[in-house]
């Protein structure tokens, strides 16, 4: 399990506390490559770029019109956090709903 985000982000800290076995990938310290961002964007096309963030508000209209992948590469803090990868499944954000969905997906199937 990998948690993608910023190590200083409060929401990421909550996810890390709840998921102590997860490995942390700080997207500012180790930026994501284009292929990984394309994969994430395919799953979360409308929500991966956090348009409610301070980083987004600081961008000019011209910058906001750029390709979302290029924006995320240039400004890693624009990514909604955390993005959690558990095998083949991806989760975006951290809430009680996300935590429930992860727990439900990790339960062994009843026989």
C-alpha positions in Angstrom: 0.0 0.0 0.0 1.3 3.4 -1.0 0.1 6.8 0.2 0.9 9.6 -2.3 0.7 13.1 -1.0 2.7 15.7 0.9 4.2 14.6 4.2 3.3 17.9 5.9 -0.4 17.7 4.8 -2.8 17.3 7.7 -5.1 15.0 5.8 -2.2 12.8 4.7 -1.0 12.6 8.3 -4.4 11.3 9.3 -4.3 8.6 6.6 -0.8 7.6 7.6 -1.9 7.3 11.2 -4.8 5.1 10.2 -2.7 3.1 7.8 0.6 2.5 9.6 1.6 -0.3 7.3 1.5 1.9 4.2 4.6 3.4 2.5 4.6 7.2 2.1 5.5 8.7 -1.3 5.9 12.5 -1.0 5.1 13.9 -4.4 7.1 17.1 -3.7 10.3 15.2 -2.7 9.9 12.6 -5.5 7.7 13.9 -8.3 5.5 11.4 -10.1 6.4 10.5 -13.7 4.0 11.3 -16.5 2.9 7.6 -16.9 1.8 7.4 -13.3 -0.1 10.7 -13.5 -1.8 9.5 -16.7 -2.9 6.4 -14.8 -4.2 8.3 -11.9 -5.9 10.9 -14.1 -7.7 8.0 -15.9 -9.3 6.9 -12.6 -9.9 10.4 -11.2 -10.3 12.7 -14.3 -12.3 15.4 -12.6 -10.9 15.4 -9.1 -7.2 14.6 -9.2 -6.4 18.3 -9.7 -7.6 20.0 -6.5 -9.3 23.1 -7.8 -10.2 24.2 -4.2 -6.5 24.3 -3.1 -4.4 27.4 -2.3 -2.0 26.3 -5.0 -4.8 26.4 -7.6 -5.9 29.9 -6.5 -2.4 31.2 -6.9 -2.3 30.1 -10.6 -3.2 32.6 -13.4 -6.0 31.8 -15.8 -3.4 31.0 -18.4 -1.7 28.5 -16.2 -5.0 26.9 -15.2 -5.7 26.3 -18.9 -2.6 24.0 -19.3 -2.7 20.2 -19.5 -3.6 18.8 -16.1 -0.7 16.3 -16.2 1.8 19.2 -16.9 0.2 21.2 -14.1 0.6 18.3 -11.6 4.2 17.8 -12.7 5.0 21.5 -12.3 3.0 22.0 -9.1 2.7 18.7 -7.1 0.7 20.4 -4.4 -2.2 20.7 -6.8 -2.9 17.0 -6.4 -5.8 16.1 -4.2 -4.5 14.2 -1.3 -4.0 11.6 -0.3 -4.1 9.2 -3.2 -3.9 5.7 -1.8 -2.9 2.7 -4.0 -3.7 -0.7 -2.6 -2.7 -3.3 -5.2 -4.9 -2.6 -8.2 -7.4 -0.3 -6.5 -6.9 3.5 -6.0 -8.6 5.8 -3.5 -8.6 9.6 -3.5 -8.9 11.7 -0.4 -9.3 10.6 3.2 -12.7 10.4 4.9 -14.7 8.0 6.9 -16.3 6.9 3.6 -12.8 6.2 2.1 -11.8 4.3 5.1 -15.0 2.1 5.0 -14.5 1.4 1.3 -10.9 0.4 1.9 -11.8 -1.9 4.7 -14.7 -3.5 2.7 -12.4 -4.1 -0.3 -9.7 -5.7 1.9 -12.0 -8.2 3.6 -11.7 -11.8 2.3 -14.6 -12.9 0.3 -17.2 -15.0 2.2 -17.4 -18.6 1.0 
